[in-house]
Amino acid sequence: MSQHYQHDIVIIGAGAAGLTLALELANQHKVAILTKADIREGATLYAQGGVAAVLSDKDTIDSHINDTIDAGVELGDPEAIRFTVEHSKASIDWLIEQGVPFTRYGEGDEYHLTKEGGHSHRRIIHSADATGLAISKTLISNASSHPNIDFFPDRVAIDVITSKKLGLSGDNRAVGIYALNTKNDTIEVFHGSFVSLACGGSSKVYLYTSNPDTASGDGIAMAWRAGCRVANMEFNQFHPTCLYNAQAKTFLISEAVRGEGGRLLLPDGTRFMHKFDNRAELAPRDIVARAIDHEMKRLGVNHVLLDISHKDSAFIQEHFPTIYKRCLEYNLDMTKQAIPVVPAAHYTCGGVKVNQQGETDIKGLYAIGETAYTGLHGANRLASNSLLECIVYARSAAQNILTSTQKAQKAQKAQKAQKAQKAQKAQNISIPDWDESKVTDSDEDVVIAHNWQELRRFMWDYVGIVRSDKRLLRAKHRVDLLLSEIDEFYSNYKVSNDLLELRNLAMVADLIIRSAMTRKESRGLHFNLDYPEKSEHSSPTILTPEQPSKKTYT
């Protein structure tokens, strides 16, 4: 029998978005937070630069909005952008109230604001060069001590449980989650009146990525299978500067290094960014990544160089202590040497389509953070807008959930039984155990490993920084075969962490390819050699799944 857990809200992911949502709800609701690994492991932990917000008298909301629109190549949703920026200061105030130790400087002990690519003002509040770590540690500490928040590490979410898939009548809504407990290989059931997907992006679909191993697109794939629309999946941001070192794997060299004067150089020491954009190293990430990719392919080199050694040594160590120490581990002294860097898949600008309250197409199901498409980023994310989006939309989603439950409680008190019963219906739904009666243990896990390698390689080669119709068609043929093989494997063998991640990544890869094939232009992060120009008129790419029918979960 499956272990069953009952909470008011089930949250998948313990990054900035999931933790913010939990903390905003926990005073009135019982919250479960599921994480694939340790509760500290996630994209937030590795965020270095900071959080963009209008905090200075020299800055304005309209300026931040215009920078976001410009970086997104006019494809962002104006309402979503304004909503996010107008709530930026309140979000920073909330983080400060939580105890996040942002960096201060000067006699007035004011918060230090830095500047990053694409920004017209200094508006990035940060905690040295480890802002994500500071936010993550603070919010985890607060959530861990809250009596209404339960953490469930080592749980891999399998699918969203919906009333329609259970064959129930009435409006389709989320009622829980099936999850694999990787400690004992059992399937557990998490009941909840509300479910939130806050499990990050899908950059692990690419061979080279700055993201942790958990970024396998689980939330996007689960929402798609449940019947939710996705949008702008063709826009995958490649961070221009990851440390080029086989041992370093995913270590990121923060955008702030260029913001504080770092120069990009060819192997012979020649600067090149001025040839691609008049903002040079401070151009938006898509332009910088494409320029580096172009020079690497033109010269046949494995990396370029990022040099800030012309700055004072004390300045470098004070502003970038984490990067400085990490580089020393690989015998690189950034105060004296240039750092070898390459682009790597970094951020999923598209995702599950939501409104300003984080609601998806299914009642009771929310998506926040990198899992979601809010319309903020358009065709390219402006630096340090991602953590801001997490906080703004998590707080908005929390308010929406609180309002919804308050209305239900008022209806119940007023003895409007029918409405109250409808609003609280999810709490009374009986969810069956996970059915493993028709599957066996796999003795061919090598198939998973081979499919995994093939998927990430062809996505890097054919659906990476530069694309073409031929490359996309090749990728589509390959992903169709993989999806068929994975479906057959999933239907016959017991699930495992590797199988679940492969299943999700293959589905997300298909969504990326289909979206990229739909866009007949080059814009932002999507560059197609067959359509090198930007169209005069453009709109978001929205994909709609076939509506799921009643299905037994196996």
Summary of the structure (lengths in Angstrom):
residues: 554
radius of gyration: 23.0
end to end distance: 13.7
largest distance: 77.8
contacts: 2038
relative contact order: 0.17
helix: 40%
strand: 18%
